[in-house]
């Protein structure tokens, strides 16, 4: 399944709210790019995978990645009807930025 535009897949999808909350938590100089989401389900849960590419000014992605991962893991995300089940910060494929991926499940 390909990544879809930012349109919510199900009623109450927290993608846009998650993007706004995430933008507030990013350090100065780190900017969110165009985010995408993909529906996700397991035998017991329904949710979505949210992908947020970030561009970095002159900072080194390898240095910033573990710091941002630790910072974002401490946040209690307030998403009515949803829970952030997993969060990962990775270096982008081109090495010039970061990619934040979050898995949300319906509560």
Backbone bond lengths (Angstrom), bond angles and torsions (degrees), N, CA, C in turn:
res aa  C-N    CA-C-N  psi(-1)  N-CA   C-N-CA  omega(-1)  CA-C   N-CA-C  phi
1 X - - - 1.447 - - 1.523 108.66 -
2 X 1.297 117.45 134.08 1.461 121.58 -179.16 1.525 110.62 -82.71
3 X 1.323 116.08 157.51 1.463 120.79 175.49 1.516 107.82 -66.64
4 X 1.303 117.08 140.03 1.454 121.99 -176.50 1.524 110.59 -105.06
5 X 1.318 116.79 164.82 1.467 119.75 172.99 1.520 110.30 -61.29
6 X 1.285 116.86 178.81 1.459 123.52 -171.11 1.528 113.25 -75.44
7 X 1.284 120.03 3.80 1.464 120.99 179.56 1.526 110.90 -65.47
8 X 1.334 117.54 131.77 1.468 119.19 177.82 1.523 111.24 -60.55
9 X 1.320 115.80 138.23 1.448 121.82 -179.11 1.525 110.33 -81.41
10 X 1.297 116.88 -38.95 1.468 122.40 -178.60 1.524 108.22 -124.60
11 X 1.318 117.14 156.05 1.461 119.15 176.11 1.525 110.07 -56.99
12 X 1.303 116.26 136.12 1.452 120.55 177.77 1.515 114.81 82.10
13 X 1.329 118.84 10.43 1.462 121.20 178.61 1.533 108.98 -60.18
14 X 1.328 118.57 129.46 1.466 121.45 -172.83 1.528 114.92 -86.80
15 X 1.329 119.26 16.48 1.461 120.61 -171.85 1.536 113.14 -58.17
16 X 1.297 117.47 -50.91 1.472 119.82 -177.64 1.525 111.38 -65.45
17 X 1.323 117.24 -41.03 1.466 120.17 177.91 1.524 110.47 -64.21
18 X 1.302 117.28 -41.06 1.458 122.14 178.42 1.527 110.65 -61.67
19 X 1.331 117.07 -41.28 1.470 121.09 178.26 1.532 110.78 -62.76
20 X 1.321 117.35 -41.84 1.474 120.19 179.01 1.523 111.19 -66.00
21 X 1.335 117.13 -43.86 1.461 120.33 178.99 1.525 111.49 -64.29
22 X 1.305 116.13 -41.17 1.459 120.73 -179.91 1.526 111.27 -64.62
23 X 1.330 117.17 -41.75 1.467 120.87 179.85 1.527 111.41 -59.11
24 X 1.333 117.29 -34.31 1.470 120.74 178.22 1.529 112.48 -69.44
25 X 1.316 116.88 -27.70 1.463 121.27 -174.00 1.529 113.98 -91.66
26 X 1.319 117.42 -11.52 1.461 119.64 -177.54 1.518 111.23 -73.13
27 X 1.325 117.59 143.45 1.459 120.50 177.34 1.527 111.12 -67.25
28 X 1.313 115.81 158.94 1.465 121.86 179.55 1.539 109.95 -57.45
29 X 1.312 116.27 134.52 1.461 121.25 179.13 1.512 114.33 96.08
30 X 1.321 117.76 -8.95 1.459 121.70 178.37 1.527 107.78 -105.45
31 X 1.327 117.41 118.87 1.462 122.09 -174.81 1.520 111.07 -115.48
32 X 1.337 116.10 136.95 1.459 121.14 177.40 1.522 110.05 -75.08
33 X 1.309 115.33 139.11 1.455 121.34 173.69 1.519 109.56 -95.48
34 X 1.326 116.73 -163.97 1.462 121.74 179.26 1.528 108.91 -71.38
35 X 1.318 115.97 118.04 1.458 120.80 -176.78 1.524 111.11 -88.97
36 X 1.328 114.82 157.86 1.456 121.33 179.34 1.528 108.83 -137.54
37 X 1.325 115.27 165.97 1.457 119.26 176.08 1.515 109.45 -142.23
38 X 1.316 114.34 159.50 1.462 121.48 177.16 1.531 107.91 -139.53
39 X 1.321 117.27 130.16 1.472 119.30 177.41 1.524 110.59 -58.02
40 X 1.310 116.34 147.27 1.460 122.03 -178.76 1.522 108.26 -140.96
41 X 1.305 117.04 144.21 1.466 121.07 176.12 1.520 109.47 -153.41
42 X 1.311 114.73 149.47 1.465 121.84 171.57 1.515 106.55 -123.80
43 X 1.304 116.72 -170.93 1.467 119.65 179.32 1.531 111.55 -64.95
44 X 1.341 116.84 -26.77 1.464 120.33 -174.79 1.523 115.18 -115.57
45 X 1.328 118.35 -15.69 1.458 120.69 -171.99 1.523 111.55 -132.38
46 X 1.331 115.02 154.25 1.461 123.07 174.26 1.514 107.32 -126.74
47 X 1.314 116.64 138.26 1.454 119.62 179.68 1.505 111.20 -171.29
48 X 1.341 115.00 -149.40 1.458 120.28 -178.81 1.523 109.90 -152.43
49 X 1.323 115.27 151.84 1.469 122.39 172.01 1.520 106.70 -99.93
50 X 1.317 116.87 126.36 1.457 123.54 -176.72 1.530 108.38 -111.42
51 X 1.317 116.95 127.78 1.461 121.91 -178.60 1.518 109.27 -116.01
52 X 1.338 115.84 124.39 1.457 122.56 -178.51 1.531 109.52 -123.25
53 X 1.339 119.17 102.01 1.456 120.12 175.09 1.531 109.59 -75.94
54 X 1.316 116.59 144.07 1.462 121.60 -179.03 1.524 109.61 -129.37
55 X 1.308 115.76 137.23 1.463 119.58 175.24 1.528 108.26 -99.89
56 X 1.309 114.63 143.86 1.463 121.54 -176.56 1.513 108.00 -112.89
57 X 1.321 116.60 141.11 1.453 121.27 176.67 1.529 109.91 -64.97
58 X 1.308 117.20 -110.27 1.460 120.78 -179.28 1.527 112.19 -104.35
59 X 1.319 117.08 4.93 1.458 120.12 -178.51 1.521 110.90 -77.15
60 X 1.303 115.91 157.29 1.453 122.21 -179.55 1.525 110.07 -85.82
61 X 1.326 117.07 124.89 1.466 122.26 -177.79 1.527 111.21 -61.17
62 X 1.328 118.24 -37.62 1.466 121.39 -178.23 1.529 111.61 -66.14
63 X 1.314 117.46 -31.25 1.466 121.31 179.06 1.527 110.15 -80.15
64 X 1.313 116.82 -40.29 1.455 121.68 -175.82 1.529 113.08 -75.14
65 X 1.331 118.54 -30.94 1.463 122.22 -174.87 1.525 113.99 -55.16
66 X 1.346 120.52 -53.72 1.473 118.67 -178.24 1.524 112.82 -67.41
67 X 1.315 117.97 -31.08 1.464 120.92 178.29 1.529 110.78 -67.46
68 X 1.332 115.85 -43.73 1.460 120.03 179.10 1.528 110.84 -68.29
69 X 1.315 117.47 -39.23 1.472 121.48 177.53 1.531 109.87 -57.81
70 X 1.315 116.46 -48.28 1.470 120.83 -179.26 1.527 111.21 -64.07
71 X 1.305 116.80 -40.34 1.469 121.14 -179.52 1.531 111.19 -65.03
72 X 1.326 117.10 -47.13 1.463 120.76 -176.51 1.528 112.39 -70.40
73 X 1.328 117.29 -29.49 1.466 120.42 179.09 1.526 112.83 -68.34
74 X 1.317 117.78 -22.85 1.466 120.86 -178.24 1.527 112.78 -84.59
75 X 1.318 117.49 -10.76 1.465 121.20 -176.26 1.525 110.37 -80.18
76 X 1.316 115.61 138.06 1.455 120.94 172.16 1.527 106.44 -94.93
77 X 1.310 116.41 101.54 1.466 122.11 -175.93 1.518 109.33 -73.19
78 X 1.306 117.68 126.14 1.463 122.91 179.88 1.526 109.51 -98.33
79 X 1.314 114.33 97.70 1.461 122.20 -179.66 1.518 108.27 -126.75
80 X 1.329 118.11 103.56 1.465 119.93 -178.18 1.527 112.13 -54.72
81 X 1.326 115.61 123.11 1.462 121.20 177.53 1.512 115.22 80.07
82 X 1.342 118.28 3.25 1.462 121.61 -178.58 1.521 110.41 -138.62
83 X 1.311 115.62 157.49 1.460 123.17 178.00 1.524 108.18 -129.07
84 X 1.326 117.00 138.87 1.465 120.48 171.67 1.524 106.28 -81.00
85 X 1.325 115.77 109.44 1.463 121.30 -175.33 1.521 112.44 -89.08
86 X 1.323 117.62 -27.46 1.460 121.08 -178.01 1.513 108.87 -153.53
87 X 1.322 115.42 149.38 1.451 121.63 -179.82 1.520 108.36 -145.64
88 X 1.327 116.88 133.04 1.461 120.86 178.06 1.522 109.70 -138.95
89 X 1.325 115.96 137.78 1.457 122.27 174.05 1.518 106.66 -114.04
90 X 1.332 116.26 121.96 1.459 121.86 -176.86 1.518 110.47 -126.83
91 X 1.305 115.66 157.62 1.467 120.26 173.60 1.523 107.53 -76.31
92 X 1.326 116.27 134.32 1.466 121.40 -179.42 1.523 110.64 -62.10
93 X 1.328 115.26 157.59 1.466 120.89 -177.81 1.527 112.70 -57.05
94 X 1.329 116.54 -33.97 1.467 119.62 -179.30 1.528 112.50 -83.48
95 X 1.330 117.91 -7.47 1.458 122.72 178.13 1.511 114.22 78.10
96 X 1.333 117.79 -1.15 1.455 121.46 -175.83 1.526 113.13 -100.21
97 X 1.295 117.76 6.63 1.462 120.54 -178.45 1.513 110.94 -161.73
98 X 1.310 115.28 -170.23 1.454 121.81 179.11 1.522 109.58 -122.94
99 X 1.310 115.80 160.52 1.457 122.38 176.86 1.534 106.78 -131.12
100 X 1.339 115.29 123.90 1.459 120.85 177.80 1.517 107.08 -105.63
101 X 1.324 115.99 124.82 1.458 120.54 178.12 1.525 108.64 -119.77
102 X 1.337 115.56 130.14 1.458 121.31 -179.87 1.516 109.06 -126.01
103 X 1.319 115.22 139.59 1.452 121.49 175.01 1.515 107.57 -108.80
104 X 1.337 116.76 121.49 1.452 120.84 175.56 1.516 109.21 -111.63
105 X 1.321 115.89 145.27 1.474 121.13 175.97 1.517 107.79 -127.60
106 X 1.332 114.53 150.60 1.460 119.26 178.23 1.517 109.73 -70.47
107 X 1.298 114.83 136.71 1.465 122.29 -178.25 1.502 110.89 -82.31
